[in-house]
Amino acid sequence: MEPITVDGGKGTVELDAMGFYHLVWKPGTELNADDVHAAITSIDGLAEGAEYPMLVDITHTRSVSREAKSVFSTRCAASRIALLGSNPVNRVIANFAMSRRVLPCPTRFFASRDEAMHWLLETPAA
């Protein structure tokens, strides 16, 4: 499936042939609540009632607003979420996004795409 542009144009999302959502934020993106809501709407539109794991690439994301952080507790069609980053700034953004929130599904930060994919696609424990 071809990636679709999230409303607002700051990112793209697709349902990968391996069975996971892939959300990529454009370089230099400063995420606000509307951006996160738009991504959730796009993901739910692709889902057609199904849940899949999701890889969110925040490698080049500049910042996440406090309002955007509050939207991360909103349920979407993701069964688990791997946040992929490449540097300490990404880790801070991920920790900021995940801290003091009841997240709707298991969510972890990874600096390695291979490790993120392994975790995303492993069979959950019964």
N, C-alpha and C positions, 0 to 999 in steps of 0.2 A: 504494500500500500504506500502511496505517496504521502509525504508529510503535508499536513494542513497548517496554515498559519493561524495562530491564536489571535482572537480579536485584539486589536491594539498593535499587532505586528511585532511584538517583542520576542516571540518564540514560535516554535513549531512543535507539533505533536503527531505521532503516528502509532499505529498498532503494527509492530514488527512481525515478520513472518515466524519468528521464534516464539511468539505468544507473549509479548510484553509491550507496554506503552513506552514510548521514548519521547520525553519532553526535553527540548533544548532551548535554553534562553540565549538570545543573541549577545555578542560581546558588548560589554559596557552597560548592560541592562541594570536599571534601578527599578526593582519590583515594588509595585504598590498593590493595594487590595484589589483594584479592578483587574490588574494583570493576573493575579492568582485566581480570582473568580472566573475570568475568561478561560484560563487553562482548565479549570475544573469542568466548566461547561463543555469545552471541546472534548475532553476525555470522556465525559458521560455520554456525549453524542456518538462517539466511536464505539462505546461499550455495548450499546443495544441490550442493556440488562445484564451483561456478563462482567465479571471482575478478572483483572489480570494484574500481574506485578508491574511496577513502573520504575524506569530509570529516568532520573531527572538530572540533566547535565547543567551544573551551576558553575562550570569551570571559569567562565568569563563574566559572571554576574558581578556587578559592582557593589550593589547594596540591596537590602530588603527593609522596607519601612515597617514600623511598629504595627501599622494597620494591616499590612500584608501578613505579618506574622500571625495575627489573630485569625486569619482565614485558613491557616494550615490545619486547624482542628476540624474543618468541614469535611464531611465524608464524601468521597468520590468513588469511582469504579476501580480503584487500585486496591489490590489485596495486600500488597506490601510495597514500600517505597525505598529505593536506594538513591541517595543524593551523591552524585559524583563530582568531585572537585580535584584540584591539582596542587593547591598551595594552602598555606596557613590562613589566608584571607577567606578562602572557601570554607575551611573548617569552622572559622568564626561565624560566617554566615549560616552554615548548617546548624551549629550549636545554638545560635540566636533563634533560628526558625523552630527548633525542636524544644527549646527550654521552656519549662513551666507551662507546658501544654499537654492536654490529653489528646494524643494523636489518634486518628481514626483507624490506623493499621500500623503494624510494625514498620519502623522507619530507622534507617542507619545511614551514616556518612561513610564513603569510601574514597580513597585516593587512587585506587586501582580499578580500572574497568573490569578486568578479569575477576577480581574478588567480588565486585558488585554483582556481576552477572551470575556468578556461582551462587551467591546468597539469594538473589532474586528467583532463580529458576530451580533451586533445590526444592524437594518435596517437603512441605511443612510437617512438623511432628504432629502426630495424632493426639 
